[in-house]
Amino acid sequence: MPDKEYIDIANMQLEKAKQLLSFIPEHINIGDYATAINRSYYAAFHSLKALEALSGYDSKKHSGTLSYFRREYIKTHLLSESLSDIIEELKVLREDSDYNITIQFNLQIATESFEKAKIFVSGIEKYIKEETKQN
């Protein structure tokens, strides 16, 4: 089992992820789809930071966090490859929503991003709880 300090940091990251998820419906309801997409990615990203925290690893770059996740959890089959697909899709959408002003997002894309982020965060949270024996 990971050190208590690492578990505490992982739990803080998970709480941040869930907090971000809680704001997404508000953005969708007001038609702020780009922000909903951004928040979906960052909710998933903070759950990845929770995984990092369990081992005491802390990448300073998004690419490092994603590489660590794929190397330590996907290639080792600790987590489903579908989670890797989700985070990649959310990452691409987030980059487009933040930097490509020619793309107009819609309700469907924002809602799908939100649903995928919920699946992602839930999957990571379940794994962390199993690994730390939290109920």
Backbone torsions as a table, in degrees:
resi	resn	phi	psi	omega
1	MET	NA	139.8	178.6
2	PRO	-64.0	159.8	176.8
3	ASP	-59.4	151.3	179.8
4	LYS	-57.4	-40.1	-179.9
5	GLU	-60.1	-43.0	179.7
6	TYR	-67.5	-38.5	177.6
7	ILE	-63.7	-42.3	179.0
8	ASP	-61.3	-43.7	179.0
9	ILE	-65.8	-41.5	177.4
10	ALA	-59.3	-43.2	179.2
11	ASN	-65.4	-36.7	176.5
12	MET	-64.4	-41.1	178.1
13	GLN	-64.8	-40.0	177.6
14	LEU	-64.5	-39.5	177.6
15	GLU	-63.2	-39.4	176.4
16	LYS	-62.1	-43.3	178.6
17	ALA	-60.0	-45.6	-179.1
18	LYS	-68.6	-34.2	176.2
19	GLN	-63.0	-46.4	178.1
20	LEU	-60.2	-42.5	177.6
21	LEU	-58.8	-38.1	-175.5
22	SER	-66.2	-23.7	-179.1
23	PHE	-86.5	-17.6	-173.2
24	ILE	-62.3	-44.2	179.4
25	PRO	-56.5	-35.2	177.9
26	GLU	-62.4	-43.4	178.6
27	HIS	-64.9	-40.6	178.5
28	ILE	-63.9	-44.6	-177.5
29	ASN	-61.1	-31.0	-179.6
30	ILE	-95.5	5.3	177.7
31	GLY	80.8	15.4	178.5
32	ASP	-90.2	69.3	-171.8
33	TYR	-68.2	-37.3	179.9
34	ALA	-62.2	-41.2	178.6
35	THR	-68.7	-37.6	177.1
36	ALA	-60.5	-40.8	178.3
37	ILE	-66.7	-43.7	177.7
38	ASN	-58.4	-48.2	-178.5
39	ARG	-66.5	-32.8	176.9
40	SER	-62.2	-46.6	177.6
41	TYR	-61.4	-47.8	-175.8
42	TYR	-68.0	-28.6	173.5
43	ALA	-63.2	-47.0	178.3
44	ALA	-63.8	-42.3	-179.6
45	PHE	-60.5	-42.9	179.5
46	HIS	-65.8	-29.9	175.0
47	SER	-69.8	-32.5	173.4
48	LEU	-65.1	-39.1	176.8
49	LYS	-63.6	-30.5	175.4
50	ALA	-64.6	-42.5	176.4
51	LEU	-60.7	-45.5	177.4
52	GLU	-56.0	-44.4	-175.6
53	ALA	-59.2	-34.4	-178.7
54	LEU	-57.9	-33.1	-178.8
55	SER	-100.0	-0.4	-178.7
56	GLY	81.9	7.5	178.9
57	TYR	-84.7	143.9	178.9
58	ASP	-148.9	95.9	177.2
59	SER	-76.3	144.2	177.9
60	LYS	-91.4	-4.5	-177.9
61	LYS	-125.6	149.0	176.5
62	HIS	-59.2	-42.5	-178.6
63	SER	-61.4	-36.0	177.5
64	GLY	-67.8	-40.7	177.9
65	THR	-63.9	-44.3	179.3
66	LEU	-65.9	-40.7	178.1
67	SER	-63.6	-43.0	178.4
68	TYR	-59.9	-46.4	179.4
69	PHE	-57.7	-49.2	-177.8
70	ARG	-66.2	-41.1	-178.7
71	ARG	-68.9	-46.3	-172.1
72	GLU	-88.7	-23.3	-173.5
73	TYR	-121.3	-31.5	-178.8
74	ILE	-90.1	-51.9	-178.8
75	LYS	-64.6	-25.5	178.4
76	THR	-89.9	-0.9	178.7
77	HIS	63.4	24.7	173.8
78	LEU	-74.0	-30.1	178.0
79	LEU	-131.7	156.7	-176.5
80	SER	-67.8	141.2	176.7
81	GLU	-61.5	-23.8	178.2
82	SER	-60.9	-29.4	177.0
83	LEU	-67.9	-36.5	176.6
84	SER	-64.2	-40.1	177.9
85	ASP	-63.4	-41.4	-179.3
86	ILE	-63.3	-49.0	-176.5
87	ILE	-65.1	-34.3	178.3
88	GLU	-66.2	-44.3	178.9
89	GLU	-63.4	-44.1	178.8
90	LEU	-63.2	-37.3	179.3
91	LYS	-63.3	-47.0	-180.0
92	VAL	-62.8	-45.4	178.6
93	LEU	-62.5	-41.4	179.5
94	ARG	-62.9	-43.9	178.9
95	GLU	-62.0	-42.1	177.4
96	ASP	-64.8	-42.7	-177.9
97	SER	-66.7	-30.8	-178.8
98	ASP	-85.2	-33.2	-168.3
99	TYR	-120.7	-16.3	-176.8
100	ASN	-108.1	93.8	-175.1
101	ILE	-73.8	-7.4	179.4
102	THR	-84.4	-12.1	179.9
103	ILE	-91.5	129.5	175.4
104	GLN	-104.3	120.6	179.0
105	PHE	-90.1	158.5	-177.2
106	ASN	-129.6	176.7	-177.9
107	LEU	-56.9	-43.6	-177.7
108	GLN	-61.5	-48.1	-178.7
109	ILE	-65.0	-42.9	-180.0
110	ALA	-64.1	-42.6	180.0
111	THR	-66.6	-42.4	177.8
112	GLU	-63.1	-39.7	177.7
113	SER	-62.4	-43.7	178.4
114	PHE	-61.0	-46.5	-179.8
115	GLU	-62.8	-41.8	178.9
116	LYS	-66.7	-38.6	177.7
117	ALA	-63.4	-40.1	178.2
118	LYS	-63.0	-42.4	177.4
119	ILE	-61.7	-44.7	-177.8
120	PHE	-62.8	-52.7	-177.6
121	VAL	-61.5	-42.2	179.9
122	SER	-61.9	-43.1	178.7
123	GLY	-63.1	-42.3	179.0
124	ILE	-68.3	-43.3	179.6
125	GLU	-60.8	-43.0	178.7
126	LYS	-59.9	-45.8	179.5
127	TYR	-61.2	-46.0	-178.5
128	ILE	-63.1	-43.0	179.2
129	LYS	-62.0	-40.2	177.4
130	GLU	-64.3	-42.3	-177.5
131	GLU	-70.0	-28.2	-177.1
132	THR	-106.2	3.0	177.7
133	LYS	58.2	38.2	178.1
134	GLN	-91.7	143.2	176.3
135	ASN	-121.2	NA	NA
